[in-house]
């Protein structure tokens, strides 16, 4: 009835073609349309000029350096929080986890602006506390290190979510057996938990690297003032000075970003190839480590880290919004809420923006909730070249700057859809489709990490018990 792919595989025959169709619509179609427009522009002899431009290679260098450093920082922060909040007896795990993933929900431009407001000689918050650097001092965030630091802060929740999904599936009976055999906590972590956590760690590193490569908001705020251009900000400058060569330049720059992202994914695939991380047994968070007296040191350190990651930048941004002009110190006399009144109550466009943003966010989340589970199941149960190609195609839109994705979908939907004669251009639906394309990879990675640790034998048992494809998936996973 369900038409399984082949004997011994509980995957329904329709599932992988369904995933391929989704990827064709969200990834292949817009990118192919942009490529066609770019090739047409480059055919006039503009390719050589782009490749000879020193700005291209400088932007490529800064993109790689900041992405690698940002990934290392996000790994250090994300793995630390994932292990401590998932496997230890720290109190307030729910609140700590919620606060830790908040930076991922904040637009990178806002994150960069908040950190700029928190540091430097013009910070209203530092001036109010009388600890601001002297006027004329350089802004430390306007540097490669500053960009990398904010990359790490912004994308650490991605590592956390990818790793936590795997940690929650760890078999508690294996950990308990090791403890009964006399293994200490450090040895259990080193010999059992850490090896089984590698899929989540590697998946988190891959999605963090891709995110850093395509991040636009942070380098546009921190990099351009210091003349540090990454590939996304270089694309932005190309669009700002629109010429007949712009599409050709953008296609080439986007192709370089895509190549870098696919190379990162290839490294991830190579690291996991030939290893089997599937586990059997009861899973759950009960395989926890008791910190004992260390709890009174570790827990305040986690809260202190969250204060500098989340609270301090927020208060700095709030202080900047309460002063009448940039650089004015925050005092009782200078404090004013007129900016909030103007934005929230006098400008109707703000209310419209809130409704549109919440609707798009909810719609994107609901659609991806269904699609990512099906896609992760289909891709992890296939080990062929086609599944790896589909996985790479899912990652590419997320690695590209939003402006590139926007132009791609405009080119696709500028004309009415054939047969249907419906125009999506100028409607909220084209934004929803672009969101699905951009964030498909974010929702997919944690689910893929969890599926890698589940043994297909459970599905086979359900299939032999005559459970349908959908029932076996929901029952076993």
Buried (B, 14 or more C-beta within 10 A) or exposed (E): EBEBBEEEBBBBEEBBEBBBEBBEBBBBBBBBBBBEBBBEBBEEEBBEEBEEBEEBEBBBEBBBBBBBBBBBBBBEBBBBBBBBBBBBEBEEBEEBBEBBBEBBEBEBEBBBBBBBBBBBBBBBBBBBEEEBBEEEEEBEBBBBBBBBBBBBBBBBBBBBBBBBBBBBBBBBEBBBBBBEEEBEBEEBBEEBBEEBBBBBBBBBBBBBBBBBBBBBBBBBBBBBEBEBBBBBBBBBBBBEEEEEBBBBBBBBBBBBBBEBBBEBBEBBBEBBEEEEBBBEBEBEBEBBBEBEEEBEEBBEEBBEBBBEBBEBBBBBBBBBBBBEEEEBBBEEEBBEEEEEEEEEEEEEEEEEEEEEEEEBEEBBEEBBEEBBBBBBBBBBBBEEEEBBEBBBBBBBBBBBBBBBBBBBBBBBBEEEEEEEEEBBBEEEBBBBBBBBBBBBBBBBBBBBBBBBBBBBEBBBBBBEEEBBBEEBBEEBB
